[in-house]
Amino acid sequence: MTLPYLTPDIAPIDGELRSAPEDFEVEEIPAYAPSGHGEHVFALIEKRMLTTRDAVRALCDALDIDARAAGWAGLKDRNALTRQWISLAGTTPEAVARAEVEGIRVLEAAAHTQKLRTGHLRANRFTLRLREVETARMDDLRQVLSEIEARGLPNFYGEQRFGREGDNAERALRWVRGESRAPRAGFQRKLQMSALQSELFNRCVAERVRTSTLGQVFSGDVLKKHESGGVFVSEAPEADQPRADAWEVSPTGPIFGVKMRWPTGQARVREEALLDGAALTPAHFTKWKRVAPGTRRFVRVPVGKIGLSVSDNTVTLDFTLPAGSYATILVREILKRDAPAVKSG
């Protein structure tokens, strides 16, 4: 589907992203610091032109340890300069700090009691450089950023969620409806099902963007607390709206599955209509509860103050996103076209 824009009245601002890996810098903000003792080693690495998996494998090879025992909080893009935490087993902080691998620098290393798991991440800090930007459009650029700061960033899933050919959601839809056979490999089933869930979620967010209700609280909405992650159903929107305006809570959208918490009233009717539009019902997800248990996801995320600096025709943006959100959705809002997708993984 074609996703709508938060600022449709501002014309596209031309620019080029990622002429070099250094044009896309990402730094993880971890959920917690290593304890300083334990059998695992937490390492903060800086990598260039390597995927997270490739970087971990190369580092494990250099240390002669088992890569299967390694962990990370999120996957980071290859074509970028990224700083992220990983965990390794069967080695020491001193050995990790001394390791030399092309494209990798070990910035810190400390012991910890447990393996680093996916999602053990608070946020990601981005520094992006857009090149060949018209200086005459800087006021328009500032207006786009101001709207995002005030209203939040639509929490769309980026293009990479849907596979190289962009057809993973359609493939899942066919086998969930019983029109084809599901992939044998569990990894492929999960990948395609996630794409289907993401497509339906994006449709929910798209409707809120089109109707300028991204941060509006409706009766029956499932709201989520930004600080603690707790969820609850809004029974008094007039009381909950000021909390949303203050960024204490935000509405959520559906990641369909048997464990997903449903909204009530008309809010539930709207989400059931999303399924109906795909010729699906909640029962279709019952069979696949292990692949897609379901959850809720913020329809918007706070970005805070976006740093902006300009040098000749190059614009540098500095901002922070919660884990799981896509930096290129922000860039997309400026360019009014899709950029190569990178998640705040």
C-alpha positions in Angstrom: 0.0 0.0 0.0 1.0 3.6 -0.5 1.5 5.2 2.9 0.2 8.7 3.5 2.3 11.6 4.8 2.0 13.6 8.0 2.8 16.8 6.0 1.1 16.3 2.6 0.9 20.1 2.0 4.6 20.5 2.0 6.1 19.5 -1.4 8.9 16.9 -1.7 12.3 18.2 -0.6 15.0 16.6 -2.9 18.0 15.1 -1.2 20.2 12.0 -1.3 20.6 9.7 1.7 23.7 7.5 2.3 26.2 8.5 -0.3 28.6 6.8 2.1 28.1 4.7 5.3 29.1 7.6 7.4 26.0 9.4 6.2 23.9 7.0 8.3 25.2 6.7 11.9 23.3 4.7 14.5 24.2 4.4 18.2 22.3 2.1 20.5 21.0 3.3 23.9 21.0 0.1 25.9 18.3 -0.9 28.3 20.9 -1.6 31.0 24.7 -1.6 31.6 26.8 -4.8 32.0 27.2 -5.7 35.7 30.9 -6.3 35.6 30.8 -9.9 36.5 29.5 -13.1 35.0 30.2 -15.7 32.3 29.2 -13.5 29.3 31.0 -10.5 27.8 29.1 -7.4 26.7 30.9 -5.5 24.0 30.1 -2.2 22.4 31.3 -2.4 18.9 31.5 0.0 16.0 31.0 -1.6 12.6 31.2 -0.4 9.0 29.9 -2.2 5.9 28.9 -5.3 7.9 25.6 -6.6 9.0 25.3 -7.4 12.7 25.3 -11.2 12.1 28.5 -10.9 9.9 30.2 -8.7 12.4 29.5 -11.1 15.3 30.6 -14.1 13.2 33.8 -12.4 12.3 34.6 -11.4 15.8 33.8 -14.9 17.1 36.1 -16.4 14.5 38.9 -14.1 15.6 38.4 -15.1 19.2 37.9 -18.8 18.3 34.5 -19.0 20.2 31.1 -20.3 19.2 29.0 -17.7 17.4 25.8 -19.5 18.3 26.3 -18.4 21.9 26.4 -14.7 20.9 23.6 -12.3 21.3 22.5 -8.8 20.3 19.6 -6.5 21.2 18.8 -5.5 17.6 20.0 -6.0 14.0 21.8 -3.0 12.4 22.1 -2.2 8.7 25.2 -3.0 6.6 25.5 0.2 4.7 26.0 2.4 7.8 28.3 3.3 10.6 26.8 1.7 13.7 27.6 1.3 17.3 25.8 -1.5 19.1 26.1 -3.9 22.0 26.6 -7.6 21.5 27.3 -10.4 24.0 29.8 -13.2 23.6 30.5 -16.4 25.6 33.6 -18.4 26.2 36.0 -15.4 26.3 37.1 -12.5 28.5 36.6 -8.7 28.3 40.4 -8.4 27.9 40.5 -10.7 24.9 37.5 -9.0 23.2 39.1 -5.6 23.7 42.3 -6.8 22.0 40.5 -8.5 19.0 41.3 -7.0 15.6 38.8 -7.5 12.8 38.5 -5.4 9.6 35.5 -3.1 9.7 35.0 -3.5 13.5 36.3 -1.5 16.5 35.7 -2.8 20.0 34.9 0.4 22.1 34.0 -1.2 25.4 34.0 -4.7 26.9 32.7 -5.9 30.3 31.4 -9.1 32.0 27.8 -9.7 32.5 25.7 -12.6 34.0 23.4 -13.2 31.0 23.3 -13.3 27.3 22.0 -10.2 25.5 18.6 -10.8 24.1 16.6 -9.3 21.2 14.7 -6.2 22.4 17.0 -5.5 25.4 17.3 -2.0 24.0 15.9 1.4 25.0 16.3 3.4 21.9 18.7 4.3 19.0 20.3 7.7 18.4 20.7 8.6 14.7 22.9 11.1 12.8 21.8 11.2 9.2 23.2 13.4 6.4 21.1 14.4 3.4 23.2 15.7 0.5 22.3 17.8 -2.4 19.4 19.6 -0.6 18.2 22.9 -2.0 19.1 25.6 0.4 15.9 27.5 -0.7 13.8 24.7 0.9 15.2 25.0 4.4 12.2 26.7 5.8 10.0 23.9 4.4 12.4 21.4 6.0 12.1 23.1 9.4 8.3 23.0 9.1 8.3 19.3 8.4 10.6 18.6 11.4 8.4 20.9 13.6 5.3 18.9 12.7 7.0 15.7 13.6 8.2 17.1 16.9 4.7 18.3 17.8 2.6 15.4 16.5 5.1 12.5 16.8 6.3 10.2 14.0 3.8 7.7 12.5 5.1 4.4 13.7 4.9 2.7 10.2 6.9 -0.4 9.5 9.5 0.3 6.8 9.9 -1.5 3.5 12.4 -4.0 4.8 9.7 -5.6 6.9 8.0 -6.9 3.7 10.9 -8.7 2.1 13.2 -8.0 -0.8 10.4 -8.3 -3.4 7.8 -6.7 -1.1 5.5 -9.7 -1.3 5.9 -11.5 2.0 2.6 -10.1 3.4 0.7 -11.3 0.3 2.3 -14.8 0.5 1.3 -15.1 4.2 -2.2 -13.9 3.4 -2.7 -16.8 1.0 -1.6 -19.5 3.4 -3.4 -18.0 6.4 -6.6 -18.0 4.4 -5.9 -21.6 3.3 -5.4 -20.8 -0.3 -1.8 -22.2 -0.4 0.6 -24.1 1.8 2.7 -22.4 4.5 6.4 -22.6 4.1 8.1 -25.6 5.7 10.8 -23.5 7.4 9.6 -22.0 10.6 11.8 -18.9 10.0 10.0 -18.3 6.7 6.6 -18.7 8.3 7.4 -16.2 11.0 9.0 -13.8 8.5 5.9 -13.8 6.2 3.4 -13.7 9.0 5.2 -10.7 10.6 4.9 -9.0 7.2 1.1 -9.7 7.1 0.7 -8.4 10.7 2.8 -5.3 9.8 0.8 -4.6 6.7 -2.5 -4.6 8.7 -0.9 -2.4 11.3 0.3 0.1 8.7 -3.3 0.3 7.4 -4.4 1.2 10.9 -1.8 4.0 11.2 -2.4 5.2 7.7 -6.1 5.9 8.5 -5.1 7.9 11.5 -2.6 9.9 9.5 -5.2 10.6 6.7 -7.8 11.8 9.3 -5.3 13.8 11.4 -6.1 11.7 14.4 -2.6 10.2 15.1 -2.6 11.2 18.7 -6.4 11.4 19.3 -7.9 9.2 22.0 -11.2 7.5 21.1 -13.4 5.7 23.5 -12.4 2.0 23.6 -8.9 2.6 22.3 -6.1 0.5 23.8 -3.6 3.0 25.2 0.0 2.3 26.2 2.2 4.1 28.7 5.4 5.4 27.2 7.4 5.0 30.4 6.3 1.6 31.7 4.7 0.0 28.6 1.5 -0.8 30.5 -1.7 -1.0 28.4 -5.3 -0.1 29.3 -8.6 0.6 27.5 -9.7 4.2 27.5 -13.1 4.5 29.0 -13.0 8.3 29.4 -11.2 9.9 26.4 -11.8 13.3 27.9 -9.5 12.3 30.8 -7.0 10.4 28.8 -6.5 13.0 26.0 -4.5 15.4 28.2 -2.2 12.5 29.1 -1.7 11.7 25.4 -1.1 15.4 24.7 1.6 15.3 27.3 3.1 12.2 25.8 2.4 10.0 28.9 0.4 7.6 26.7 -0.4 7.0 23.1 -3.0 5.0 21.2 -1.9 1.6 19.9 -2.7 -0.4 16.8 -3.2 -4.1 16.3 -0.5 -6.7 15.8 -3.1 -9.4 15.3 -2.9 -12.7 17.1 -4.6 -14.7 19.8 -2.8 -12.9 22.7 -3.5 -9.4 21.4 -5.6 -7.2 23.6 -8.7 -6.0 21.7 -10.2 -2.5 22.0 -13.8 -2.1 22.8 -16.9 -0.5 21.1 -16.3 1.3 17.9 -12.6 1.0 18.2 -12.9 -2.7 18.0 -15.3 -2.4 15.0 -12.6 -0.4 13.2 -10.0 -3.1 13.8 -12.3 -5.9 12.8 -12.9 -4.0 9.6 -9.1 -4.2 8.9 -9.4 -8.0 9.0 -12.6 -8.0 7.0 -10.9 -6.0 4.3 -8.3 -8.8 4.0 -10.9 -11.5 4.1 -9.7 -12.5 7.5 -11.2 -13.1 10.9 -9.6 -13.5 14.4 -10.1 -17.2 14.0 -7.6 -17.3 11.1 -4.8 -16.5 13.6 -5.7 -19.2 16.1 -4.0 -21.9 14.1 -0.8 -19.8 14.0 -0.6 -18.7 17.6 3.0 -19.9 18.0 4.1 -18.0 14.9 2.0 -14.9 15.6 0.9 -14.5 19.2 -0.1 -10.9 18.7 0.5 -7.7 20.7 -0.1 -3.9 20.5 2.2 -1.3 19.0 2.2 2.5 19.4 0.7 4.2 16.4 3.0 7.1 17.0 6.4 7.6 18.7 8.0 10.7 20.2 11.0 12.1 18.5 11.7 15.0 20.7 13.9 17.9 19.5 15.5 17.1 16.1 18.9 18.6 15.7 19.4 20.3 12.4 22.6 21.7 10.9 23.3 22.9 7.4 26.7 23.1 5.5 26.5 24.1 1.9 23.9 21.6 0.4 24.3 19.0 3.2 21.8 18.7 6.0 22.7 16.8 9.2 19.8 15.5 11.4 20.2 14.2 14.9 17.3 12.5 16.7 16.4 9.5 18.9 13.8 6.9 18.2 12.5 4.1 20.4 13.6 0.6 19.6 11.6 -1.0 16.7 10.8 2.3 14.9 12.2 3.2 11.5 14.5 6.2 10.9 13.7 6.2 7.2 10.0 6.9 8.0 11.3 10.3 9.2 13.4 10.8 6.0 10.5 9.6 3.9 8.4 12.5 5.3 11.0 15.0 4.1 11.7 13.4 0.7 8.1 12.3 0.1 9.4 9.1 -1.2 10.7 5.9 0.3 14.4 5.6 1.3 16.2 2.4 2.0 14.6 1.1 5.2 16.6 1.1 8.4 14.9 0.1 11.7 15.7 1.3 15.2 16.3 -2.3 15.8 
